[in-house]
Amino acid sequence: MANETKYFKIPFAESGTRTEVPDASVGGAVGFDTGFGSDYELPQGSAGRKRIERDKYNGLHHSITENVKQWQEHLYPTWIEDDGTGVAFAYPVGMIVNHAGQNWASNEAENQEEPGAGSKWDQFEPLRHDLLTQESLNAVGGHDAIYDRKIDSISEALVYTKAFTGLTVIVKDRPEASFKYVLASSVTVDGYNIIQCSAPIATLALQRINYQITDLLAETYFGSQLSNLNVVITGDSLSFNGYGYDPAWGVTGTGYATDQWFGLSSWSHLVRDFIVSSNSSFKSMFDLNWYSSGGVVGRGITVADERYFGMNGRVITFNFPNSTSKVIIEANSGLSIGLLVSTALEAFAYKFSVDGVEYDNVTDYPDNYLGGGYKVIPCGAEPVITNVRRFTTLAVGGEFSIYGITSSTAGGANAKYPMITGKGGYTSTQVLAEYSTLVAPYLPDVVFYMIGANDIDSGVPVATFKSNIEQFVDLVRADSPNAKVILLTTTPIARPPWVDGQERPYIKAMQEICDDKYCYLVNVFDEFRNIDPFYWRFDNTHFNKRGNDMMFNLVKDKIMPALPIDRNKFTPLREFYSGLLGLDGKRDQLTNYIEVTCTVTTPTITTTQNGNFSSLCQLSYVADGPDTLLRVVFPDGYRLSSAESMHLNIADPTDELKVKTSSGGIVDIFRTSSGAIAPINGFGSKIRLSAGRFFGSV
């Protein structure tokens, strides 16, 4: 059997007669382009017949085995100074070569520069395994297999270690190393910090090198909530991904995020709504009990409404027919809370009173999202909403929408929601130029910055790309010194003139920025590169519905791992319109009762099961020919379930209550005695009326 692992210690014909085979054939002679041509197989004595030259045959096999020997001994090939045409070979991005006794990695495409002579090659130093007890590196820091072992340039690399005495790990010499590890001793070897742990570290088996993404919550916002921070999501079109929506919506993926509807549900919109709903005080209207006066209609969204609302349409729209119409919400919270309402432009907005104080739902950002947005209205534990009228004309009545309740003062500030400000087609140069409008107005505590696709596509130099992002980070920190910046790389893109590996220098630049400026990196490219694009990509760049869901989960797991997903509040799936047609808005069937004393002039509620319910019940006497009826108007959504006489101060046990008419929540009741109609008022009779909420109403 042939030796398939033979080591070519001596290349073929090393000491024999050899002539180098030329790249191109001359006169039909052997060459690398043609090999041994047809002249070599002509019959003996034929004109033009050629013999196989021993020296060239030796030369051919010597070239092959010498090249194999080089790979066996050195792993990385020698730099090719002459590609056969008199010029240096043009190397692709990421290629590693050996030159002058040092390994070098190319950081540019078509690289013909001599390693070490300029800036197009990086000195490559593999991790020294002889200094590790056990290690496994996770290349989540923005590098492929070429770079994922350079600990000094991977801020998010993880070293997995066994827990036993005498463990050693290698860490780049950084200021935070002293408190990231339990140290017994530390020495420097070849520029690395060699840290000796003095005791078993079972509780620290997963050691972290450099700042970790999870520090975002653990270090700075422990005990706080992202929903009480200013968050901005910006960048190029991938940052808001306006693709794949109903054409009737008019969403423009190549446009600006702020020009699109508020109700999009791409990955960044899911992040926005997840952050809002993660507030511990947030409760959806679908999980709250509320009452409304007769005529007030509360409904879930329709298909035509989907584009207007966040939270995947998990919102209830109330229609108030007049100024006295009211809604009471049982928030039942001891915290400082507020109503989370949907905003609109002035022409479509309303004024209203909450607990006697006047507010409106006019957007604070008229140039954003066609007026859509969130707004927090301070309220008490059981807010009463009434006196609804048009903002501009003051015409009585109208409708506006409520998502639920949330914190109004936690952390010393109103609950906030992330602003999505990306611009389709933008490069890092353009985003930097418009920082004052895309980011600065919102004074962010946290910035998500997804950039790179258009820089690579348009050939922005890596150095310029890196400088732009560095300046961007500096501007963020100048406005908010403690701001956290999360950089997100491009997706794998399939369109010319892109070639495999072209994005690597840009990702590397982002990683270096994270190292130098203590930012965070989500390497979207590497997370998606091995997944079938048909599954997650809408076109050759952007996410489809599944891709948006995957992207949300990636950001959630990397940046907000400690925040749980509560699907009763919000389901983070693209176009999962849980509020559609109010299907999730069917509240539990509730029964309430009131006891009415029928005095001569005015029926009076003397006992009630629920004060909010009874406050919305309307009682009166109405004439029906010679007879008097008790008319009861129940809160919207309730129907009479029973009526019974309490027989107080009534001598005749034959008294009965009968319902004459019942339409919706309006009920007319009369009294009979010994089978004949008798007056219902003026006898001090007490009546218990029970009403239940009927299914099918939100």
C-alpha positions in Angstrom: 0.0 0.0 0.0 1.3 3.5 -0.9 2.6 5.7 1.9 -0.1 8.4 1.9 1.6 10.3 4.7 5.1 10.2 3.3 7.4 12.9 4.5 9.4 14.3 1.5 12.7 14.7 3.4 14.5 14.9 0.1 12.6 16.3 -2.9 12.6 14.2 -6.0 15.9 14.4 -8.0 17.4 16.8 -5.5 21.0 15.9 -6.6 20.0 14.7 -10.1 20.0 16.5 -13.4 17.1 18.9 -13.6 15.7 21.5 -15.9 12.9 23.7 -14.7 9.7 23.2 -16.7 8.5 26.6 -18.1 5.0 28.0 -17.4 4.3 28.2 -21.1 5.1 25.6 -23.8 7.5 26.7 -26.5 7.4 24.9 -29.9 5.3 22.1 -28.5 7.8 21.3 -25.8 6.6 20.4 -22.3 5.2 23.3 -20.3 2.9 23.8 -17.3 0.2 25.1 -19.5 0.1 22.1 -22.0 1.9 19.4 -20.1 3.5 16.8 -22.5 1.8 17.6 -25.8 0.7 15.4 -28.6 4.2 15.5 -30.2 5.4 13.2 -27.5 3.1 10.4 -28.6 3.9 10.4 -32.3 5.3 7.1 -33.7 9.0 6.7 -33.7 10.5 8.2 -36.8 7.7 10.6 -37.4 8.5 14.2 -38.2 8.2 16.5 -35.1 8.2 13.5 -32.7 9.6 14.5 -29.3 11.1 12.4 -26.5 10.4 12.9 -22.8 13.4 14.9 -21.6 14.8 13.3 -18.4 16.0 16.6 -17.0 12.6 18.2 -17.4 10.8 15.2 -16.0 13.1 15.4 -13.0 12.5 19.1 -12.7 8.7 18.7 -12.7 8.7 16.2 -9.9 11.2 18.2 -7.9 9.0 21.2 -8.1 6.0 19.3 -6.8 7.8 17.4 -3.9 9.8 20.5 -2.8 6.5 22.4 -2.5 4.9 19.6 -0.5 8.0 19.5 1.8 7.6 23.2 2.5 4.0 22.7 3.6 4.9 19.7 5.7 7.6 21.5 7.6 6.4 25.1 7.8 2.6 25.1 7.5 2.7 28.6 5.9 4.2 28.9 2.4 7.0 31.2 1.5 6.0 34.6 0.1 6.0 34.5 -3.7 8.2 37.3 -5.0 7.8 36.5 -8.7 4.5 35.0 -10.0 6.2 34.1 -13.3 5.6 37.3 -15.0 8.3 39.3 -13.2 6.0 40.8 -10.5 5.1 39.7 -7.0 2.1 37.4 -6.6 -1.2 39.2 -5.7 -2.4 37.6 -2.4 -6.1 37.7 -1.2 -7.2 38.9 2.2 -6.4 36.5 5.0 -3.6 34.6 3.3 -0.7 33.8 5.7 2.9 33.5 4.3 6.4 33.1 5.7 9.0 35.8 4.8 12.3 36.6 6.4 11.7 34.1 9.2 8.3 35.6 10.2 4.7 34.7 9.5 2.5 37.4 7.9 -1.3 37.7 7.3 -2.5 39.8 4.3 -5.1 42.4 5.3 -5.9 43.6 1.7 -7.0 42.0 -1.5 -4.6 41.9 -4.5 -1.8 42.4 -2.1 1.6 42.5 -3.9 3.5 44.4 -1.2 6.5 42.7 0.4 5.6 41.6 3.9 7.1 43.9 6.5 7.7 46.7 3.9 4.4 48.5 4.5 1.0 48.2 6.1 -0.7 45.6 4.0 0.6 42.7 6.0 0.1 42.0 9.7 2.6 40.1 11.7 0.9 36.8 12.6 1.7 35.0 15.9 -0.2 31.8 16.7 -1.1 31.2 20.3 1.6 29.5 22.3 -0.1 26.3 23.4 2.9 25.3 25.5 1.9 28.0 27.9 -1.7 26.7 28.2 -3.0 23.9 30.4 -6.2 23.6 28.4 -7.9 26.1 26.2 -10.6 26.5 23.6 -11.2 29.8 21.9 -14.6 31.0 20.7 -14.2 33.3 17.6 -17.1 35.6 18.5 -14.8 38.6 18.3 -14.9 39.2 14.6 -12.1 36.9 13.3 -12.0 33.7 11.3 -9.7 30.7 11.9 -6.7 32.8 10.9 -7.2 35.3 13.7 -9.3 33.5 16.3 -6.2 32.4 18.2 -4.7 35.9 18.6 -5.9 36.6 22.1 -4.4 40.1 22.1 -6.8 41.1 19.4 -10.0 39.3 20.4 -11.8 41.2 23.2 -14.5 38.6 23.5 -12.4 35.4 23.3 -13.2 32.9 26.0 -10.7 30.6 27.6 -12.4 27.4 29.0 -10.2 25.9 31.7 -10.2 23.0 34.1 -10.5 23.8 37.8 -7.4 22.6 39.5 -4.4 24.1 41.3 -1.6 25.6 39.2 -3.8 26.6 36.3 -2.1 29.0 33.9 -3.8 31.1 31.2 -2.5 33.7 28.8 -4.0 37.2 28.8 -2.9 40.3 26.9 -1.5 42.8 29.4 -4.5 45.0 30.0 -5.4 47.2 33.0 -8.5 45.2 33.8 -6.7 41.9 34.1 -5.9 42.4 37.7 -9.6 42.2 38.7 -10.7 39.7 36.2 -8.6 36.9 37.7 -7.6 35.6 41.0 -3.8 36.0 40.9 -1.0 34.4 42.8 1.8 35.5 40.5 2.2 37.2 37.2 5.1 37.3 34.9 5.6 38.5 31.4 6.7 36.2 28.6 6.9 37.4 25.0 4.6 40.3 25.7 1.9 38.2 27.4 0.8 38.2 31.0 1.1 34.7 32.3 -1.3 34.5 35.2 -0.8 31.8 37.9 -3.9 30.9 39.8 -3.1 29.8 43.4 -6.1 27.6 44.2 -8.9 25.6 42.5 -11.3 27.9 40.7 -14.3 25.7 40.2 -16.6 28.7 40.5 -14.6 30.5 37.9 -14.2 27.7 35.4 -15.3 30.0 32.6 -12.6 32.7 32.5 -13.3 35.8 30.6 -10.6 37.7 28.7 -11.1 41.5 28.3 -14.5 43.1 28.6 -17.4 40.8 27.8 -20.7 41.7 26.2 -22.6 40.5 29.3 -20.9 43.2 31.3 -23.3 45.6 29.6 -25.9 44.8 32.2 -23.7 43.3 34.9 -21.3 46.2 35.4 -23.3 49.3 34.6 -27.0 48.6 34.8 -27.3 46.2 37.6 -30.5 46.9 39.3 -31.7 49.2 36.5 -33.5 48.6 33.3 -32.7 49.4 29.6 -36.2 50.7 29.3 -35.2 53.6 31.5 -32.2 54.4 29.3 -31.8 56.3 26.1 -31.0 53.8 23.3 -30.2 54.5 19.7 -30.0 51.9 16.9 -28.4 53.3 13.8 -26.2 52.5 10.8 -27.0 51.4 7.2 -30.1 49.7 5.8 -29.3 46.5 7.7 -30.0 48.4 11.0 -33.7 48.7 10.2 -34.1 46.2 7.3 -37.2 47.6 5.6 -37.6 44.7 3.3 -40.3 42.1 2.7 -43.3 44.1 3.9 -46.7 44.4 2.1 -46.1 46.7 -0.9 -49.2 48.7 0.1 -47.3 49.9 3.1 -44.8 51.8 1.0 -41.8 50.7 3.1 -38.5 51.7 1.4 -35.6 49.6 2.5 -33.1 51.9 0.8 -34.7 54.9 2.5 -34.4 56.2 6.0 -35.6 54.4 9.1 -37.3 57.5 10.5 -39.4 57.8 7.3 -41.0 54.4 7.8 -44.0 53.3 9.8 -43.6 52.8 13.5 -45.2 49.4 13.3 -42.4 47.6 11.4 -41.2 44.5 13.1 -37.7 44.0 11.8 -34.9 42.9 14.2 -34.3 46.4 15.5 -38.0 47.1 16.0 -38.2 43.8 17.9 -35.3 44.9 20.1 -37.0 48.2 20.6 -40.3 46.7 21.7 -38.6 44.0 23.8 -36.7 46.7 25.7 -39.9 48.6 26.3 -41.8 45.5 27.4 -38.9 44.3 29.6 -39.7 47.1 32.1 -40.8 45.3 35.2 -43.8 47.6 35.6 -45.0 47.0 32.1 -48.4 45.3 31.7 -50.2 44.9 28.5 -53.8 46.2 28.2 -54.7 42.6 27.3 -53.7 41.6 30.8 -55.4 44.4 32.6 -59.0 44.7 33.7 -60.8 47.8 32.4 -64.2 49.3 32.4 -65.8 51.8 30.1 -69.0 53.8 30.1 -71.8 52.9 27.7 -71.0 53.6 24.0 -67.3 53.4 24.5 -65.8 50.8 22.1 -62.5 49.1 22.8 -61.0 47.1 20.0 -57.9 45.3 18.8 -56.1 46.3 15.6 -57.4 45.4 12.1 -55.2 44.4 9.2 -55.3 48.1 8.1 -53.8 49.2 11.4 -50.8 46.9 11.6 -48.3 49.4 10.2 -49.2 52.1 12.8 -48.4 50.3 16.1 -45.4 48.8 17.8 -45.5 45.7 20.1 -46.7 43.7 17.0 -50.1 45.5 17.3 -50.7 44.4 20.9 -52.7 47.5 21.7 -56.3 48.5 22.3 -57.9 51.4 20.6 -60.7 53.2 22.5 -63.4 55.2 20.8 -65.0 57.8 23.0 -68.4 59.1 21.6 -68.6 62.2 23.8 -66.8 64.3 26.4 -68.3 62.4 29.4 -67.4 59.0 28.1 -64.8 57.4 30.3 -62.5 54.4 30.7 -61.2 53.1 34.0 -58.2 50.8 34.1 -57.4 48.7 37.1 -53.6 49.0 37.1 -53.3 48.0 40.8 -49.6 48.9 41.1 -47.9 50.5 44.1 -45.2 51.9 41.8 -45.2 55.2 40.0 -46.8 54.2 36.8 -48.0 55.8 33.6 -50.1 54.9 30.6 -48.1 53.8 27.6 -50.0 55.4 24.7 -49.6 55.5 20.9 -48.6 58.9 19.5 -49.7 60.7 16.3 -49.0 63.9 14.4 -51.0 66.9 15.6 -53.6 66.6 12.9 -54.5 63.1 14.1 -53.9 63.5 17.8 -56.2 64.0 20.8 -56.4 65.8 24.1 -57.7 63.9 27.0 -57.8 63.9 30.8 -56.3 61.3 33.0 -57.2 61.5 36.7 -58.4 65.1 36.0 -55.2 66.3 34.4 -55.1 67.2 30.7 -52.6 65.5 28.4 -52.3 64.7 24.7 -50.8 62.0 22.5 -48.9 64.3 20.1 -45.6 62.8 19.1 -42.4 64.3 20.5 -40.6 63.6 17.2 -42.8 64.8 14.4 -40.2 64.0 11.8 -39.9 60.3 12.9 -42.0 57.3 12.0 -44.9 59.3 10.4 -45.9 60.4 13.9 -46.0 57.0 15.4 -44.3 56.2 18.7 -44.7 55.6 22.4 -45.5 58.2 25.1 -45.8 57.8 28.9 -48.7 59.6 30.6 -48.5 59.7 34.4 -51.4 58.2 36.2 -52.6 56.7 39.4 -53.3 53.1 40.4 -56.7 53.2 38.7 -56.5 55.8 36.0 -59.7 57.4 34.7 -59.6 58.6 31.1 -62.3 61.0 29.9 -62.9 64.3 28.1 -61.4 63.1 24.8 -61.4 65.7 22.0 -59.4 66.5 18.8 -56.1 68.2 19.5 -56.4 70.8 16.8 -60.2 71.4 16.5 -61.2 70.4 20.0 -64.1 68.5 18.4 -65.7 66.3 21.1 -65.0 62.6 21.1 -62.5 60.5 19.1 -60.2 57.6 19.7 -56.7 56.9 20.7 -54.7 53.7 21.6 -53.2 52.4 24.8 -50.5 49.6 25.0 -50.7 49.3 28.8 -49.0 50.6 31.9 -45.3 51.1 32.6 -43.0 52.8 35.0 -43.1 56.5 34.9 -40.3 57.4 37.3 -38.2 54.3 37.9 -34.5 55.3 37.8 -35.4 58.9 38.0 -36.6 59.2 34.4 -39.6 58.3 32.3 -39.6 54.9 30.6 -38.1 55.4 27.2 -38.0 53.5 24.0 -35.1 53.1 21.5 -34.8 55.4 18.5 -34.1 53.6 15.2 -32.3 56.1 12.9 -30.4 54.1 10.2 -30.2 55.2 6.6 -30.2 52.9 3.6 -27.1 53.0 1.4 -25.0 54.9 4.0 -21.4 54.3 4.7 -19.5 55.0 7.9 -18.5 58.4 6.4 -22.1 59.5 5.9 -23.2 58.3 9.3 -20.4 60.2 10.9 -21.3 63.3 8.9 -24.9 63.1 10.2 -24.1 62.2 13.8 -25.7 65.4 15.0 -29.1 64.3 13.7 -28.9 60.5 13.8 -27.6 60.1 17.4 -26.9 63.4 19.3 -30.5 64.6 19.9 -31.3 61.5 21.9 -28.3 61.6 24.3 -27.9 57.9 24.2 -26.8 55.7 27.1 -26.6 52.7 24.7 -25.9 52.8 20.9 -26.2 49.9 18.5 -24.2 50.7 15.4 -24.5 48.3 12.4 -22.2 49.4 9.6 -19.9 48.1 6.9 -21.8 46.7 3.9 -21.8 49.8 1.9 -18.2 50.7 2.9 -17.0 47.4 1.5 -19.2 47.6 -1.5 -18.0 51.1 -2.4 -14.3 50.5 -1.6 -14.0 52.7 1.4 -10.4 52.1 2.6 -10.2 50.1 5.8 -8.2 52.9 7.5 -10.9 55.4 6.7 -13.6 53.0 7.8 -11.8 52.5 11.1 -11.2 56.2 11.7 -14.9 57.0 11.0 -16.1 54.5 13.6 -13.5 55.7 16.1 -14.7 59.3 15.7 -18.3 58.1 16.0 -17.5 56.4 19.3 -15.7 59.5 20.5 -18.7 61.7 19.7 -21.0 59.3 21.6 -18.7 59.4 24.7 -18.4 63.1 24.5 -22.2 63.4 24.8 -22.5 60.6 27.3 -19.2 59.6 28.9 -20.5 56.3 30.3 -22.3 55.3 27.1 -22.1 51.7 25.9 -21.4 51.2 22.2 -22.3 48.0 20.5 -20.8 47.5 17.0 -22.5 45.0 14.6 -20.8 43.8 11.5 -22.3 43.3 8.1 -24.1 40.1 7.0 -22.5 37.7 4.5 -23.3 39.4 1.2 -23.5 37.7 -2.2 -23.1 40.2 -5.0 -20.2 41.3 -7.2 -17.6 42.7 -6.7 -17.5 41.0 -3.3 -15.1 38.1 -2.9 -14.7 35.7 0.0 -12.5 37.3 2.7 -13.0 40.9 1.5 -14.9 41.8 4.6 -12.2 40.5 7.0 -10.1 43.6 7.3 -13.2 45.6 8.1 -14.3 43.2 10.8 -10.8 43.2 12.2 -10.9 47.0 12.3 -14.1 46.9 14.3 -12.6 44.4 16.7 -9.6 46.6 17.3 -11.9 49.5 18.0 -13.7 47.4 20.6 -10.3 46.5 22.2 -9.1 50.1 22.2 -12.3 51.9 23.2 -14.0 49.2 25.3 -16.9 48.7 22.9 -18.9 45.5 22.3 -19.0 43.5 19.1 -21.7 41.3 17.6 -20.1 39.5 14.7 -23.2 39.0 12.5 -21.1 37.9 9.6 -19.6 34.9 11.3 -22.9 34.0 13.0 -24.7 33.8 9.6 -21.9 32.7 7.3 -22.5 29.0 7.6 -26.3 29.1 7.4 -28.0 28.6 4.1 -28.8 32.1 2.8 -32.1 30.8 1.4 -33.3 30.4 4.9 -32.5 33.8 6.3 -31.9 36.3 3.4 -34.4 38.3 1.6 -32.1 39.3 -1.3 -28.3 39.2 -1.5 -27.9 41.3 1.7 -30.9 41.8 3.9 -32.9 39.7 6.3 -36.2 38.0 5.5 -38.7 37.2 8.2 -36.8 34.3 9.6 -33.5 36.3 9.4 -35.0 39.1 11.4 -36.1 36.7 14.1 -32.6 35.1 14.1 -30.9 38.5 14.3 -33.1 39.5 17.2 -32.2 36.4 19.1 -28.5 36.9 18.4 -28.6 40.5 19.8 -30.8 39.4 22.7 -28.4 36.5 23.6 -25.2 38.6 23.2 -26.3 41.9 24.7 -29.3 41.3 27.0 -28.9 37.7 28.2 -30.3 38.5 31.7 -33.6 39.9 30.4 -36.2 37.2 30.1 -38.8 37.1 27.3 -42.3 37.3 28.7 -44.6 36.4 25.8 -47.6 37.5 27.8 -46.2 41.0 27.3 -44.6 40.8 23.8 -43.7 38.0 21.4 -40.5 39.0 19.5 -41.3 37.6 16.1 -41.5 39.6 12.9 -45.1 40.3 11.9 -46.6 38.3 14.7 -49.6 40.6 15.2 -50.9 39.3 18.4 -53.4 42.1 18.8 -54.9 41.5 15.3 -58.7 41.8 15.5 -58.5 41.6 19.3 -58.2 37.8 19.2 -55.9 38.0 22.2 -58.0 40.7 23.7 -60.8 38.6 25.0 -60.7 39.3 28.7 -61.8 36.8 31.2 -65.6 36.7 31.8 -66.2 38.7 34.9 -69.4 39.1 36.9 -70.2 42.2 38.9 -73.3 43.2 40.8 -74.9 46.3 42.2 -77.7 46.6 44.7 -80.2 49.4 43.9 -82.6 51.0 46.3 -85.6 52.3 44.4 -86.6 55.5 46.1 -89.4 57.7 44.9 -87.4 60.1 42.8 -84.0 58.5 42.1 -82.7 55.0 42.0 -79.6 54.8 44.1 -76.7 52.2 44.2 -76.3 51.3 47.9 -74.0 48.3 47.6 -71.5 47.2 44.9 -69.0 44.5 44.3 -66.6 46.8 42.4 -66.5 50.6 42.6 -65.2 51.1 39.1 -67.9 49.0 37.7 -70.7 50.7 39.6 -69.3 54.2 38.9 -70.0 53.5 35.2 -73.5 52.2 35.7 -76.2 54.7 34.8 -79.6 54.5 36.5 -82.9 56.3 35.8 -86.6 55.9 35.9 -88.4 56.1 32.5 -92.1 56.2 31.8 -93.8 53.5 29.9 -97.4 54.6 29.5 -98.8 54.6 33.0 -96.0 52.5 34.3 -92.5 53.3 35.5 -89.5 51.3 34.5 -86.0 51.1 36.0 -83.5 51.7 33.2 -79.9 50.5 33.7 -77.1 51.2 31.4 -74.2 48.9 32.2 -70.5 49.6 31.3 -69.5 48.7 27.8 -69.1 45.0 27.2 -71.5 43.9 30.1 -74.9 42.2 29.8 -77.5 41.6 32.5 -77.2 38.1 33.9 -79.8 38.2 36.7 -82.2 40.5 38.5 -83.7 39.7 41.9 -85.7 41.5 44.5 -84.2 41.6 47.9 -87.8 41.8 49.4 -86.8 44.6 51.8 -89.8 46.6 53.0 -92.1 44.7 50.7 -95.0 42.9 52.3 -96.2 41.0 49.3 -94.0 37.9 48.7 -95.5 37.6 45.2 -93.4 40.5 44.0 -91.4 39.7 40.9 -88.9 41.6 38.7 -89.2 41.2 35.0 -87.1 42.4 32.2 -89.1 44.2 29.5 -86.3 45.1 27.1 -82.6 44.4 26.9 -80.5 45.8 24.1 -76.7 45.6 24.5 -75.9 47.0 27.9 -79.3 48.8 28.3 -81.9 47.1 30.4 -85.5 48.1 31.3 -86.9 46.4 34.4 -90.5 46.5 35.8 -92.2 45.0 38.9 -95.3 42.9 39.2 -97.3 42.1 42.3 -99.9 39.3 42.3 -99.4 39.1 38.6 -100.2 42.8 37.9 -97.7 45.6 37.0 -96.9 47.6 40.1 -94.8 50.8 40.6 -91.1 50.0 40.9 -90.3 53.3 42.6 -91.3 54.7 45.9 -91.6 51.5 47.9 -88.0 51.3 49.2 -87.6 48.0 47.4 -84.0 46.9 46.9 -82.9 45.1 43.8 -79.7 43.1 43.1 -78.6 43.3 39.4 -75.8 41.1 38.2 -74.0 41.6 35.0 -71.3 39.6 33.2 -68.8 40.5 30.5 -69.7 38.7 27.3 -67.1 36.9 25.3 -66.1 38.5 22.0 -65.5 41.9 23.4 -62.1 43.3 24.2 
